[in-house]
């Protein structure tokens, strides 16, 4: 089956940095775009960032632009999210996801276009 596994979540102080990783165990799904979403308590699961297969195209939610960087290492089957200048409002469960549908720039921010999800990793930003 398709399996995505996130790691790297932790408790971090405001202003700190953290790097999340996601590995995809399903080799057959190489070539797909991927994304990061997050869900805070009592909130919807929101788009954070996405990256194309090659990695030359990246998209970010306005709330994380300039602070977060999405990247991938296809040879190692890894997806990363480097998070800097973390804020309490970044506190959420972060999910990596495999994009399976949609075309065009706007398609990357829609949960409906991602069919496979990890179980999430918790990021808590607090002093």
C-alpha positions in Angstrom: 0.0 0.0 0.0 1.0 3.6 -0.2 2.4 4.7 3.0 3.7 8.1 4.1 5.5 8.6 7.4 6.3 12.0 8.9 8.9 12.6 11.5 10.7 15.4 13.2 7.9 17.0 15.2 8.8 18.4 18.5 8.2 21.1 21.1 10.1 24.2 20.1 10.3 27.7 21.5 9.0 30.7 19.5 11.6 31.9 17.0 13.1 28.5 16.9 13.6 26.1 13.9 12.6 22.6 13.1 12.8 20.3 10.2 10.2 17.8 9.3 10.8 14.8 7.2 8.4 12.6 5.2 9.3 9.3 3.6 7.2 7.5 1.1 7.4 3.8 1.1 5.6 3.2 -2.1 8.1 3.2 -4.9 5.5 3.1 -7.6 4.4 6.6 -6.8 7.7 8.2 -7.7 7.1 11.2 -10.0 4.2 12.7 -8.0 4.1 16.1 -6.5 3.9 16.3 -2.8 2.7 18.7 -0.1 2.6 19.6 3.5 -0.6 20.4 5.3 -1.3 21.2 9.0 -4.2 21.0 11.3 -4.5 22.9 14.6 -7.0 21.9 17.2 -10.5 22.9 16.2 -9.3 24.0 12.8 -9.4 22.7 9.3 -6.5 21.0 7.7 -4.8 23.8 5.8 -2.3 23.9 3.0 1.3 24.7 4.0 3.5 24.0 1.1 3.9 21.9 -2.0 6.6 20.9 -4.4 6.7 19.4 -7.9 8.4 16.2 -8.7 11.5 17.7 -10.0 11.5 20.3 -7.2 11.8 23.3 -9.4 8.3 24.5 -8.6 7.3 25.3 -5.0 4.2 26.8 -3.5 3.6 28.2 0.0 0.7 29.4 2.1 1.0 33.1 2.7 1.3 32.5 6.4 4.6 30.6 6.0 6.2 32.3 3.1 9.7 33.5 4.0 9.8 31.2 7.0 9.3 27.7 5.7 11.1 25.9 2.9 9.9 22.7 1.2 12.4 20.5 -0.5 12.7 16.9 -1.6 15.4 14.3 -2.2 14.0 12.0 -4.8 17.0 9.6 -4.6 16.3 9.1 -0.9 12.5 9.2 -1.3 12.3 12.0 1.3 10.3 15.2 1.6 11.3 18.0 3.9 9.9 21.0 5.5 12.4 23.4 7.0 10.6 25.7 9.4 12.2 28.8 10.8 11.1 31.7 12.9 8.4 29.5 14.4 5.4 31.1 16.0 2.8 29.7 18.4 0.2 29.8 15.6 2.3 27.3 13.8 1.4 24.7 16.4 -0.4 21.9 14.6 -0.2 18.4 13.5 1.7 18.4 10.2 0.9 16.0 7.5 2.7 15.1 4.3 0.6 14.1 1.4 0.9 12.7 -2.1 -0.8 14.7 -4.9 -2.8 12.5 -7.2 -5.1 14.9 -9.0 -5.6 18.4 -10.3 -3.7 20.6 -12.7 -2.4 24.0 -12.4 -1.1 26.2 -9.6 -4.4 26.4 -7.7 -4.6 22.6 -7.5 -1.7 22.3 -5.0 -3.6 23.9 -2.1 -6.6 21.7 -2.3 -6.9 18.7 0.0 -9.1 17.0 -2.5 -6.1 16.6 -4.8 -4.1 14.6 -2.4 -5.2 11.0 -2.0 -2.5 9.6 0.3 -1.6 11.0 3.7 0.7 10.3 6.5 -0.5 10.0 10.1 1.0 13.3 11.1 3.7 14.6 13.4 3.0 17.1 16.1 4.7 20.5 16.2 4.2 22.6 19.3 5.6 26.1 19.5 5.5 27.4 23.0 7.7 28.9 25.6 
